[in-house]
Amino acid sequence: MNVLADSFEDSVRFDFQQACLELAEAERALRLRNDATTQARLDRCRARVDQILDMWNEAASRRG
């Protein structure tokens, strides 16, 4: 067991779960009120999910 790797993976999983929850909430908010502010929030949430997935993929490629 590699404590650093396990901690990193757990951290990324937690961040991803949080980002998905925030994304779902932003999608609900947009359905209720479709305006520039809620669309911008949704865009930020999508970007955060993408960032986390990119980080995960980069780390996986380094591990081999």
Secondary structure per residue as TSV (DSSP state, phi and psi in degrees):
chain	resnum	aa	ss	phi	psi
A	1	M	-	360.0	134.5
A	2	N	-	-108.4	109.6
A	3	V	H	-61.0	-40.5
A	4	L	H	-64.3	-45.1
A	5	A	H	-64.5	-45.1
A	6	D	H	-62.1	-41.9
A	7	S	H	-65.1	-42.1
A	8	F	H	-62.1	-48.2
A	9	E	H	-62.3	-42.7
A	10	D	H	-63.0	-41.3
A	11	S	H	-63.6	-44.3
A	12	V	H	-66.2	-41.7
A	13	R	H	-60.4	-44.5
A	14	F	H	-62.1	-47.6
A	15	D	H	-59.5	-40.4
A	16	F	H	-65.6	-44.0
A	17	Q	H	-60.7	-44.1
A	18	Q	H	-62.7	-44.4
A	19	A	H	-63.2	-38.1
A	20	C	H	-66.6	-39.5
A	21	L	H	-62.6	-44.6
A	22	E	H	-64.1	-38.6
A	23	L	H	-63.4	-44.2
A	24	A	H	-62.1	-40.8
A	25	E	H	-65.9	-40.2
A	26	A	H	-64.8	-37.6
A	27	E	H	-65.3	-42.0
A	28	R	H	-62.8	-43.4
A	29	A	H	-61.7	-38.8
A	30	L	H	-66.8	-36.8
A	31	R	H	-64.2	-33.2
A	32	L	H	-79.6	-34.2
A	33	R	-	-147.9	99.7
A	34	N	-	-91.2	93.5
A	35	D	S	-140.5	178.9
A	36	A	H	-62.4	-36.6
A	37	T	H	-67.5	-46.6
A	38	T	H	-71.2	-31.8
A	39	Q	H	-66.1	-40.3
A	40	A	H	-63.9	-39.9
A	41	R	H	-61.2	-45.1
A	42	L	H	-61.5	-42.9
A	43	D	H	-60.8	-41.8
A	44	R	H	-64.4	-40.5
A	45	C	H	-64.9	-42.9
A	46	R	H	-62.7	-40.8
A	47	A	H	-63.6	-38.5
A	48	R	H	-64.7	-43.5
A	49	V	H	-60.5	-44.4
A	50	D	H	-60.5	-42.3
A	51	Q	H	-61.1	-43.7
A	52	I	H	-65.5	-43.4
A	53	L	H	-64.6	-39.4
A	54	D	H	-61.9	-42.2
A	55	M	H	-62.8	-43.5
A	56	W	H	-61.0	-47.3
A	57	N	H	-64.2	-40.2
A	58	E	H	-63.8	-43.5
A	59	A	H	-64.7	-39.8
A	60	A	H	-64.8	-37.9
A	61	S	H	-68.9	-29.3
A	62	R	H	-74.7	-30.1
A	63	R	H	-76.0	-18.1
A	64	G	-	105.9	360.0
